[in-house]
Amino acid sequence: MGLMSCYSELAVQVSEKSSCSSYKSVSNSISPNLIPSIQTAVTNLYKTTLSSGTHHLITVTWCRNSTAQGLQINSGDDPTTAFRLNTNSRLFRKKRGSKAFEISNSKYEVFYDLSSAQYGAGAEPVEGYYVVVMVNSELGLLLGDMSDEAAFKKIKTQKQVAKFTLISRREHFSANTLYSTKAQFSGAGAWHDVLIRCTGEEDGVKSPTLSVCIDKRVVIRVKRLQWNFRGNQTIFVDGLQVDLMWDVHDWFFMPGSGSGSGSGHAVFLFRTRNGLDSRLWLEDPVKMKDEKKEFSLLVYATKS
């Protein structure tokens, strides 16, 4: 999967000090009256290192649609959902509580409070909540802003605190072809605005064109998208090498439905890596757990 022929070999530099003079700033003409697509789910994969040195992978998925809103928690590569909460369910509306379970001889406890959670446009709450995951009596994962809660303080002061890092983030969108999100490509780096846009017109000629912008700078522009439906480009964000890859094949060629149906989902991947790493496409984050820390942002985009 090589670089598209319409690009130069120069990578795009994106940082607070970079002028990106060879790339145009994003104007409102890219999406004059279009509201960004709806985010229906977010899955975050965290790597937790206990005081014993053992590693645990914890997957937290937030969902929000017409029938469900809440979260579910998995551990490692175990396909079983150990914890599930649907705050829209008529049978179960408990937004505060705890649950204990065991996976692969490890004991987990989940403490949560979503009773005052506030949501923005996405599936993940932005404030007024907490989720705590204990692993073998250590605080293995801490999410939310309600650190002043009494129960929260009790957990924090009585238990050891493990080290945890975000390895990957997967977001699902549905509606039109404008996708807006934020990403932090390193733990100490700044948050960046990410905008993905597919338009059917370019210079007055009907032709699908893909534009990806970071902090209102166009970092790639792919014309004739029906022909260039897969590809990759290297950019640099905050001094990090980031592989930016796209696969929009199913937007145009769904199996068994003929070309041009446009009912499938596209995949966009942003993945940091070191300069000696030759891998370009997504690999299972679970298999990467013992390698040098990398971060990936994966966007699944369905247009309707």
Secondary structure, DSSP 8 states (H G I E B T S, - for coil): ----TTS-S--EEESTT---TTS-B--GGGSSS----EEEEEEEEEEEE-TTS-EEEEEEEEEESSS-EEEEEEETT--S--EEEETT-SS----EEEEEEEETTEEEEEEEE-TT-EE-SSSSEEES-EEEEEETTEEEEEEES-TT-HHHHHHHHHSEE-EEEEEEEEEEEEESSEEEEEE-SSTTS--EEEEEEEEEEETTEEEEEEEEEETTEEEEEESSTTT--EEEEEEEETTEEEEEEEE-HHHHEETTTEET---SEEEEEEEEE-TT----S---GGGGTTSS---EEEEEEEE-
